[in-house]
Amino acid sequence: MTLSPVIKKDFLLQLAKQGKRADNRNMNQYREVKIETGVIDKAEGSAKVMIGNTQVVAGIKMDLGTPYPDTPNQGVMSTAAELIPLASPDFEAGPPRENAIELARVVDRGIRESEVIKFDELCIVPGEKIWLAFIDIHVIDYDGNLFDASSLAALAALLTAHVPIDQFKENLEADAETCPEIKTYLEQHQTNYPLPMRTPPISCTFVKFGDVIVVDPSLDEEDIADARLTVATDEKGDIRAMQKGLNGSFTPDEIKNVIKEAAINGNDLRKKLYESIQ
């Protein structure tokens, strides 16, 4: 039997008054997090992340291209998310819908704004030839908190990705005959090498229902949430990106506490992330 949102919200609020959640977690506690890398052989980098029963796979593909006119010395990144119908009865086949677009944008912003990828090192010839990095996110099972699961999967995939020199070497060598910059680039990079990365910030998502705020919301908690806040912090605890969702609001004190807890949980998740790529 499916509980109505009103009954569900009342039940979860009554639990919260006792300092409890339906799955016996603390308010600031994540579900079990598992990260597995190298799950897609044909990708330049890939990872699968499970947070509780939520499961997400991310893959990285790279290609040669031309830079944007306003960033001639920078590589390019693109992020896409697919919510397959198998993951949830609420997901439908077809073009990306609003929730998939929002998911891709939140993950993209957390990576782009914090400059995790060293985009300047993906430039081969300024204004002419750069590397393009495509991040594809696929939701396999949805039980809440897609933002954090997708962000972790994308980061794990990026941290294990390589620049595929071998795959494009023939084309690059042909261009090198008339372009000194490409010749120099190939002398410096004779084979595949790791995607140039910085230490990543980690995104932590909180939702508010009534006057209760919890981290890593389950699907039931997301269903009754009034407001959502995703905060990405670096290893120093500094904010690198924020995303507010839903129609409710947070008080200044609540935001300060969310940022504090995001930094604490972020450090724990970062350790798991690096353990997965060793």
C-alpha positions as CSV (number, residue, x, y, z in Angstrom):
1,M,0.0,0.0,0.0
2,T,1.3,3.5,-0.9
3,L,1.1,6.1,1.8
4,S,-0.3,9.5,1.0
5,P,2.2,12.4,1.2
6,V,0.4,13.8,4.2
7,I,0.4,10.6,6.2
8,K,4.0,9.9,5.2
9,K,5.1,13.4,6.2
10,D,3.4,13.1,9.6
11,F,5.0,9.7,10.2
12,L,8.5,11.0,9.4
13,L,8.0,14.2,11.4
14,Q,6.9,12.2,14.4
15,L,10.1,10.0,14.1
16,A,12.2,13.1,13.7
17,K,10.9,14.6,17.0
18,Q,12.4,11.5,18.6
19,G,15.7,12.1,16.8
20,K,15.0,9.1,14.4
21,R,14.7,8.4,10.7
22,A,12.8,5.6,9.1
23,D,16.0,3.6,8.4
24,N,17.4,4.3,11.9
25,R,20.0,6.8,10.7
26,N,21.1,10.0,12.5
27,M,20.0,13.2,10.9
28,N,23.5,13.9,9.6
29,Q,24.3,10.3,8.6
30,Y,24.7,8.9,5.1
31,R,23.5,5.5,4.1
32,E,26.2,3.0,3.1
33,V,28.3,4.3,0.2
34,K,30.0,2.0,-2.2
35,I,32.2,3.1,-5.1
36,E,33.5,0.8,-7.9
37,T,35.6,2.0,-10.7
38,G,36.5,0.6,-14.1
39,V,33.0,-0.8,-14.8
40,I,32.8,0.1,-18.5
41,D,35.7,-1.3,-20.6
42,K,35.2,0.9,-23.6
43,A,35.0,4.2,-21.7
44,E,38.1,6.4,-20.9
45,G,37.0,6.2,-17.3
46,S,33.9,4.8,-15.5
47,A,32.5,4.2,-12.1
48,K,29.4,2.8,-10.3
49,V,28.2,4.4,-7.0
50,M,25.6,3.0,-4.6
51,I,24.2,5.1,-1.8
52,G,21.8,2.8,0.0
53,N,19.7,1.3,-2.8
54,T,20.3,4.3,-5.2
55,Q,22.7,3.2,-7.9
56,V,24.3,5.3,-10.6
57,V,26.9,4.6,-13.3
58,A,29.0,7.3,-15.0
59,G,31.2,7.0,-18.0
60,I,33.8,9.3,-19.6
61,K,34.4,9.6,-23.3
62,M,36.9,11.9,-24.9
63,D,37.3,13.3,-28.4
64,L,39.3,15.9,-30.3
65,G,37.5,19.2,-31.1
66,T,37.8,23.0,-31.4
67,P,37.6,25.3,-28.3
68,Y,34.9,27.9,-27.7
69,P,35.9,31.3,-29.0
70,D,35.9,32.9,-25.5
71,T,38.1,30.1,-24.1
72,P,40.6,29.3,-26.8
73,N,43.1,27.8,-24.4
74,Q,40.7,25.6,-22.6
75,G,39.4,22.1,-23.1
76,V,35.6,21.5,-23.0
77,M,33.4,19.4,-20.7
78,S,29.8,18.3,-21.3
79,T,27.5,16.5,-18.9
80,A,24.4,14.5,-19.7
81,A,22.1,12.4,-17.4
82,E,19.7,9.6,-18.3
83,L,16.9,8.5,-16.0
84,I,16.0,5.1,-17.4
85,P,12.5,3.7,-16.8
86,L,13.9,0.6,-15.1
87,A,15.2,2.8,-12.3
88,S,11.8,4.2,-11.2
89,P,8.2,4.0,-12.3
90,D,8.3,7.8,-12.3
91,F,10.9,7.9,-15.1
92,E,9.8,7.8,-18.7
93,A,11.6,6.9,-22.0
94,G,12.3,9.7,-24.5
95,P,14.2,13.0,-24.6
96,P,15.7,14.3,-21.3
97,R,13.0,15.8,-19.0
98,E,13.4,18.6,-16.5
99,N,14.6,16.3,-13.6
100,A,17.3,14.8,-15.8
101,I,18.4,18.2,-17.1
102,E,18.6,19.6,-13.5
103,L,20.6,16.5,-12.4
104,A,23.1,17.0,-15.2
105,R,23.4,20.8,-14.5
106,V,24.0,20.3,-10.7
107,V,26.8,17.7,-11.4
108,D,28.3,19.8,-14.2
109,R,28.3,23.0,-12.0
110,G,30.0,21.2,-9.1
111,I,32.8,20.0,-11.4
112,R,33.1,23.1,-13.7
113,E,32.9,25.8,-11.0
114,S,35.5,24.2,-8.9
115,E,37.9,23.6,-11.9
116,V,38.5,20.0,-10.9
117,I,39.6,19.2,-14.4
118,K,42.7,21.2,-15.5
119,F,41.1,22.5,-18.7
120,D,44.2,24.4,-19.7
121,E,46.1,21.1,-20.0
122,L,43.5,19.8,-22.4
123,C,44.5,22.4,-25.0
124,I,46.7,21.1,-27.8
125,V,46.7,24.1,-30.2
126,P,45.2,27.3,-28.8
127,G,42.1,28.3,-30.7
128,E,42.3,25.2,-32.9
129,K,42.5,21.8,-31.2
130,I,41.5,20.7,-27.7
131,W,40.2,17.6,-25.9
132,L,36.5,17.3,-25.2
133,A,35.4,15.4,-22.1
134,F,31.9,13.9,-22.1
135,I,30.4,12.8,-18.8
136,D,27.4,10.4,-19.2
137,I,25.4,9.6,-16.1
138,H,22.9,6.7,-16.1
139,V,20.6,6.1,-13.1
140,I,20.2,2.4,-12.6
141,D,18.1,2.4,-9.4
142,Y,16.5,5.4,-7.7
143,D,15.9,5.5,-4.0
144,G,16.7,9.1,-3.2
145,N,19.7,11.5,-3.4
146,L,20.6,11.2,-7.1
147,F,22.7,14.4,-6.9
148,D,25.3,13.0,-4.5
149,A,25.4,9.6,-6.1
150,S,25.8,11.1,-9.6
151,S,28.4,13.6,-8.5
152,L,30.5,10.8,-6.8
153,A,30.2,8.6,-9.9
154,A,31.3,11.4,-12.2
155,L,34.2,12.2,-10.0
156,A,35.3,8.6,-9.6
157,A,35.1,8.1,-13.4
158,L,37.1,11.3,-14.1
159,L,39.8,10.5,-11.5
160,T,40.4,7.1,-13.3
161,A,40.1,8.5,-16.8
162,H,42.9,8.7,-19.3
163,V,43.5,11.0,-22.3
164,P,43.3,8.5,-25.3
165,I,46.4,9.5,-27.3
166,D,46.7,6.0,-28.7
167,Q,43.2,6.0,-30.2
168,F,43.8,9.3,-32.0
169,K,47.5,9.1,-32.6
170,E,47.2,8.5,-36.4
171,N,45.2,11.6,-36.9
172,L,47.4,13.7,-34.6
173,E,50.5,12.5,-36.4
174,A,49.1,13.5,-39.7
175,D,48.2,17.0,-38.4
176,A,51.7,17.2,-36.8
177,E,53.3,17.3,-40.2
178,T,52.0,20.9,-40.7
179,C,51.5,22.0,-37.1
180,P,54.6,22.4,-34.8
181,E,52.4,22.6,-31.7
182,I,50.9,19.2,-32.3
183,K,54.4,17.8,-33.0
184,T,55.6,19.2,-29.6
185,Y,52.5,17.9,-27.9
186,L,53.1,14.3,-29.2
187,E,56.7,14.5,-28.1
188,Q,55.5,15.2,-24.6
189,H,52.6,12.7,-24.7
190,Q,53.6,9.6,-26.6
191,T,50.9,7.4,-25.2
192,N,47.7,7.5,-23.0
193,Y,48.1,9.6,-19.8
194,P,45.8,10.3,-16.8
195,L,43.2,13.1,-17.2
196,P,44.8,16.1,-15.5
197,M,42.7,16.6,-12.3
198,R,42.8,18.6,-9.0
199,T,41.5,17.4,-5.6
200,P,37.7,17.5,-6.1
201,P,35.1,19.2,-3.9
202,I,32.4,16.8,-2.6
203,S,28.6,17.5,-2.9
204,C,26.3,16.8,0.0
205,T,22.6,17.1,-0.3
206,F,20.2,18.0,2.5
207,V,16.4,18.3,2.5
208,K,14.0,20.1,4.9
209,F,10.5,18.9,5.8
210,G,8.7,20.8,8.6
211,D,11.5,22.1,10.8
212,V,13.7,19.0,10.2
213,I,16.8,18.9,8.0
214,V,18.4,15.6,7.0
215,V,21.4,14.7,4.8
216,D,21.3,12.1,2.1
217,P,17.5,12.0,1.8
218,S,15.8,8.7,1.0
219,L,13.1,8.6,-1.6
220,D,10.4,8.9,1.1
221,E,12.1,11.9,2.6
222,E,12.5,13.5,-0.9
223,D,8.8,13.0,-1.6
224,I,7.8,15.1,1.4
225,A,10.6,17.7,1.3
226,D,9.8,21.4,1.3
227,A,13.3,22.5,0.3
228,R,16.6,21.0,-0.9
229,L,20.2,22.3,-0.7
230,T,23.2,20.8,-2.2
231,V,26.6,22.1,-1.1
232,A,30.0,21.2,-2.6
233,T,33.0,21.8,-0.3
234,D,36.7,21.3,-0.9
235,E,39.2,19.6,1.4
236,K,39.6,22.9,3.4
237,G,35.8,23.1,4.0
238,D,35.4,26.0,1.7
239,I,32.2,26.3,-0.5
240,R,32.8,25.6,-4.2
241,A,29.2,25.3,-5.4
242,M,25.7,25.5,-4.1
243,Q,22.3,24.6,-5.6
244,K,18.9,25.3,-4.0
245,G,15.9,23.3,-5.0
246,L,12.1,23.1,-4.4
247,N,9.9,25.9,-3.1
248,G,10.7,26.0,0.6
249,S,13.3,28.0,2.3
250,F,16.2,27.7,4.8
251,T,17.0,30.2,7.6
252,P,20.5,31.7,7.7
253,D,21.3,29.6,10.8
254,E,20.1,26.5,9.0
255,I,22.3,27.2,6.0
256,K,25.3,27.7,8.2
257,N,24.7,24.3,9.9
258,V,24.2,22.6,6.5
259,I,27.5,24.0,5.3
260,K,29.2,22.8,8.4
261,E,27.8,19.3,8.1
262,A,28.5,19.3,4.3
263,A,32.2,19.8,5.1
264,I,32.3,17.0,7.7
265,N,30.5,14.5,5.5
266,G,32.4,15.7,2.4
267,N,35.7,14.8,4.0
268,D,34.4,11.3,4.8
269,L,33.1,10.8,1.2
270,R,36.3,12.1,-0.2
271,K,38.3,9.4,1.6
272,K,35.9,6.8,0.2
273,L,36.4,8.3,-3.3
274,Y,40.2,8.1,-3.1
275,E,40.1,4.6,-1.6
276,S,38.1,3.5,-4.7
277,I,40.7,4.6,-7.2
278,Q,43.8,3.2,-5.5
